Amino acid sequence: MSVQRLHTNQRMSQIVIHQDTVYLAGQVAADDDLDKNAETQTRSTLQAIEKLLAEAGTDQTKILSVTIYLKDINADFEAMNRVWDEWLPEGTAPARATVQALLCEPEILVEMSVIAAV
């Protein structure tokens, strides 16, 4: 069984494909959006996810599972959900967990880790 790794460095790969499953590394907003609010960061994060899923030969309708990390779940859960609900086509909701976490940079408010079918 082969494993395909894309956008790889010493520490991690942005995309790993094994059989018919795609694993994405945690995605955050583009650098230009890191000084913005959770809604803007969520949009930017979802754009990054869309791009990587397309590169792997899939899309958001085939997401199996997502873990969403929020810097402040009380402050940002509602804003993140508004954007998420707009982005995800009806009837395609994946298994999901949303947690509060210390993220790797203080300006990051939202990070998402995705597993999808090809």
Buried (B, 14 or more C-beta within 10 A) or exposed (E): EEEEEBEEEEEEBBBBBEEEBBBBBBBBBBEEBBEBEBBBBBBBBBBBBBEBBEBBEBBBEBBEEBBBBBBEBEEBBEBBEEBBEEBBEEEEEBEEEBEBBEBEEEBBBBBBBBBBEE
